[in-house]
Amino acid sequence: MKKYIDLLTIGNLTPEVLKILAPLRVKYNIVSCRVDNYSASLIAEKSKLVLRQNGKTVLLGEDAVEPQYIEDYIYNAAIQLDSKALKNYYSVAINRNNVEKLPSLLNKLHLADTHSTCLLACPVSEFATVEELPEDIQMFIEVNCDKIVFIPVDIPYDFCRLIPAVKYMQDNDLDDETLIQVDLDADYSEDTFNKLYRLIAETEEFTITSAVTPNTLFDTPVLSNALTAVKPRYFNDLLWKGLRPAIIANSPANYWHTFNLWASDVSRSTYYCKFDKTVSDDLTNDITIKAFYNELARLGINKLLTEEVV
């Protein structure tokens, strides 16, 4: 199993060094260990760089460095990817309020210059066909028709973010390709995607998601609607076949995504990271919703998937 860290910090660091590291945590995968113990040594074997501080001396590996050059060291050690070689599938949901943002997002993903594909899901209550979209968006899709798959679906917008793309990929034998969920209402930087692509390249059998909320489901943070990378095979058909009115009425979409990931038990782990400029999911710990999912688990999900919840 592959797993990597751009920078491992061990021990207590001075405020000066912590201030330098703070903005780098959204650009690189930085993990901290309080003490240089056995666990830390195991992590160090898999990390790109190990940072310690001895008095005022900052050490990267065995080399003393000036703190202001730490980012240069991390940048040079981080894996360099050929963006033109990317072959990802992006799950994007549109509605009348955000459809005009589509070209900007897909241009930021360099869709036209890579081997990637956009799976564009839309509730039929918003736009049933491509011909109903604004003319400039129709033209954009026509120009990029080999890169964009339009998927009209009869489910609410929030549930369009991931489910139709997973089903499409499973139906087309794309189970083991990488599916990245992005949000038209989020503000992404180049650093966001560069970090995500490195995480995908250097991990194996992992779900990767933006760490955005303290909410937990079965003691596991919920998946982010703003940024999540999965393999479609991490889910089974419960993801859409179980989407009864009772689920829609009692569940945020990302709770349903998280529950299905947990229920299928295929992904080895979920890697929660901070990413630059991703929009936080504004959810609170809803006791009623958590109780609903606990009941699903307790009943083996069958009863509440076939009966309405009053």
N, C-alpha and C positions, 0 to 999 in steps of 0.2 A: 504494500500500500504506500503510495507516494503522499508526502505531506511536507510542506516547506514553510520556512519563516525567513523573511528578508533580513530581519535583525532581531537577535535575542539580547535583551539587556538583563544583566545579573547583578543583584545587590542594590543598595541605595545609591541614587544619583543626586547630584547637586541641583538646585533650582535652575541654574544656568543651562545645564544639559537637558533637563526636563522641558524647559521652555523651547529649546531647539527641536526636541523630538515631537512635541505636541502637534504641530501642523503636519509632520511627516507621517503620522499614524493613519491618515486618510489616503495617503499616496502609496504606502508600503505596508507590508504585513509585519508589524512589530509586536513581539510578545515579551512580557517582562516576568522575571523570576526574582523573588526577594533574596533568596540565598542560593549559593552555588552547591546544591545538593545532588543526590543521585538522579533525581528527575530532571533537573536542569541540564546535567551532563548528557542525558539521553536526547533531550531536545536540541542541544548544541550540535550534536552530530548531524542533524538534519537541517540546520540553519545555514543561511548564506554568510552572515557575520555575527560575531558575538561581541557585545560591548560591555566593558566593566569600567569602573572608576576606582583608582587607587589614590586617595587624597585628591589632589587637583589634577592628577594625570588621567586622561581618558585613553583607554586601550581598546582598539578593535583587533581582536585576535591577540597577537603579541606585539602589535605596532602601536606606539603612542601617536595620537592625532590631536590636532587642534579642533575643538568642538564645532567651529563654524564650517569645517569641511566634512562633517559626518554625512550630510546628504550626498555629497559627491561620491563618497565611498559606497553608500547604499545603492545609488543610481548605477554605478559601474559594476556592482556585484549582482544586481537584479537581472533576471532572465530577460533577454531582448527578443521580442517577437516580431515576425514579419506580418504586419497588419493585412497585407494583400493576400496572405495565405489563410486568413480566417475563414472558417466554414461553420458559422453558427446559424441557428434559427431564432428569430426574435419574435416573441409574442407581444402584440400591440393591440389594445382595444381602443376603438374610437366611438365618439358620440358627437352630437351637434355642437357641443361647447368646445371641443378640443381638436376637431378634425383638421383645422387649418394649421395645426402645429406639426402635422405628420411629415412634410418635407424636411423641416428643420431637424427633427429627431433622426430621421433616416440618413440625412446627409452627415450628421454628427457620427453616426455609426459607420460611415463610409460604405454604405450598402452597395453602391454601384461599382466600387473598386475591389470588392472581396467576393468570395464564393458563398456569401451568406444569403439568407432568405428571410423576408418579413412575412409572418402569418398574421394577417390583419383581420381581427374579429370585430363584428359589429352587430348589436341587437337589431333585429328587423324593425323594431318600433322606431329606431333612429333612421337607418338607411337599409332598405331591403336589397338593393342592387347597387352596383357601381354607378349606374346611370343616375341615381338619386343624389350622389355626392356633389359638392360644389364643382363647378367646371374646372377650376385650376387643379383641384385634387384628382379629378378624373384624368386630366392630361398628365399629371405627375405619375399616376399609376400606369397609364398607357405607355409612357416612355420607359418605365421600369417594370414592365409586365412580366419579364423573366425573373424578377426579384421579389415580387409581391403577390401573395395569394390572398384573395378576398374571401372571408368566411362569414356569411350571414348566419346568425343563430337566434333562436327564440328563447333567450335567457336574459336576465338583467345584466346591465353593463358591468358591474363589479365582478360577476362570475364569468365574464368574457375574457378577463385578463390572462387566464392560463388554461382553462379547461378545453376550449375548442382547439387550441394549438396542440395540447397533449394528445387529444383524440385524433386529430388530423395526422400527426406524426406516427402514432401507433397504427393507424389504418394504412399508412403508406410505407411501412417497414423502415421507419426512421427512429426506431425505439432508442438506439444507442447514440444518436447525435445529441449535441448540446443545445438545449432550449433556454434562452435567456428572456425573462419577463421584464419588460421595461414599461414605463408609464409616461404618457404624453404630457401629463401635468407635473412631471418632475424636471428638475434643472440639473443636468449632468455636465461634468467636466471631462476632458480627455483623461485626466488622472483616474477618474472613476472607472472607466472602461479598461484602461491599461492595467490597473490593479486586478480587476475582475478576470481579464484574459490570462494574466500570469497565474492567478489562483486556479483557474480551470486547467491550464497546461500542466501544473505541478501538483495537482491533487488527483485522487482516483476514487471513484465511487462516493463522491461527496456532493451533497447539496450545498450551495453557497448562497448566502442571503445577507442583505444589509441589516446590521444590528440597529434597530430603530426604536424599539419599544420594550418596556419592562413587562409587557403582557406575557403570560405563560399559559400553555395548554398542556396538561399532563406533565407539568414542570419543565416544559420546553418552550423557548421563545417562539412566537408565531413567525411565519414566513412573511417577508416584506412584499407588498404590492409594487413597490418602487423598483426593486432590483433583486432578482433571484435567478440562479442558474441551476437547472436540473437535467436529468436524462428522463425522457418520457417513460422509460421502463420502470422508473421509481414508483409509478402509480399503476393501479389496476382500474378496470372499468367502473368501479364504485364511484370514481371521481365525477362521472356524469350520470351514470344510471341511478346513483343514490341521491341525485339533486332534486329531491321532492320539494313541493311548496313549503313543507314544514322546515326543511333545512334553510331555504332561502329566507323565510320569515324569522328564523331564530339565529342566524349565523352571518357574521361578516365573511366575505369570500376568503380572506386569507386564513381565517380559522378553519374553514372547510378544507383549504389546501393543506394546512398543517396536519389536520386530523387524518387526511388520506395518506399523507407521507408517512405518518406514524403507523397507520393501520396496515399499510402494505409492507413495511419493514424490509425494504430492499436497499435503500441508500444506507451506506455504512455509518454516516454521521452527517450532521448539518454544521457547516462552518459559518459562524456569525462574525461579520467584520464591519468596521466603520468605513464608509466610502465618502469621498468628497462630494458635497452638494446634493446628495440624495435627499428627497423630501421624506420627513418622518411620517409614519402612519400614525394618525391621531386617534388611537384607541385607548380606552381605559380598561382596567381589569374588571370586566363585567361578570359578577357572580352568577347571574342568571344564565349567561351564555356558557360559562364554564360548567355549570351544573347540567346544562343541556348535553354537552359533549361527554361529561362523565356518565350520564345516563345512556348515551349511545354506546359507550364502551361496556358498561355494566350489562346491558341487554344484548350484547353481541351485535348491536346496531340494527338488527332485523326489524324489530317492532317499530321503532321511530322512523324507519325509512319507508314503511308501508302504511303508516297511520298518520293522520293529521295531529299536530300538537295544538291543543286548544289553549 
